[in-house]
Amino acid sequence: MGRPLLIVGLVGLLMATGVAMAAPTDEARLPVTMGDSATTTAISVDEVVVERGDHLWKISRRHVDSHSPGLKIAPYWLRVIELNAASLRSGDPDLIYPGEVIRLPEISEQP
């Protein structure tokens, strides 16, 4: 019995705060391709959508391994953090949410 009230209350709160909500008939279309891993959906070569269980190190490692196996991940991971720090919903690179879009910098060979 408590759930319908909770949902109605949440919808009312979202509407009162001006958060946009999609109608059940609205469609969102993105060009999506599935990579080797089922945990990350690629939007383009340089962006991924965060899936449940992802973190920036895992996303960085997966991207580096698929493009330049053997390349050190830590320097690339730091570049991913730097590129996305201002756009993360939480503002904290250790806390990313499913559905967020993470931009990936170009992979360059390291010494």
Secondary structure in CASP SS format (residue, H / E / C, confidence):
PFRMAT SS
TARGET T0000
AUTHOR 0000-0000-0000
METHOD secondary structure of the structure
MODEL  1
M C 1.00
G H 1.00
R H 1.00
P H 1.00
L H 1.00
L H 1.00
I H 1.00
V H 1.00
G H 1.00
L H 1.00
V H 1.00
G H 1.00
L H 1.00
L H 1.00
M H 1.00
A H 1.00
T C 1.00
G C 1.00
V C 1.00
A C 1.00
M C 1.00
A C 1.00
A C 1.00
P C 1.00
T C 1.00
D C 1.00
E C 1.00
A C 1.00
R C 1.00
L C 1.00
P C 1.00
V C 1.00
T E 1.00
M E 1.00
G C 1.00
D C 1.00
S C 1.00
A C 1.00
T C 1.00
T C 1.00
T E 1.00
A E 1.00
I E 1.00
S E 1.00
V C 1.00
D C 1.00
E E 1.00
V E 1.00
V E 1.00
V C 1.00
E C 1.00
R C 1.00
G C 1.00
D C 1.00
H C 1.00
L H 1.00
W H 1.00
K H 1.00
I H 1.00
S H 1.00
R H 1.00
R H 1.00
H H 1.00
V H 1.00
D H 1.00
S H 1.00
H H 1.00
S C 1.00
P C 1.00
G C 1.00
L C 1.00
K C 1.00
I H 1.00
A H 1.00
P H 1.00
Y H 1.00
W H 1.00
L H 1.00
R H 1.00
V H 1.00
I H 1.00
E H 1.00
L H 1.00
N H 1.00
A H 1.00
A H 1.00
S H 1.00
L C 1.00
R C 1.00
S C 1.00
G C 1.00
D C 1.00
P C 1.00
D C 1.00
L C 1.00
I C 1.00
Y C 1.00
P C 1.00
G C 1.00
E C 1.00
V E 1.00
I E 1.00
R E 1.00
L C 1.00
P C 1.00
E C 1.00
I C 1.00
S C 1.00
E C 1.00
Q C 1.00
P C 1.00
END
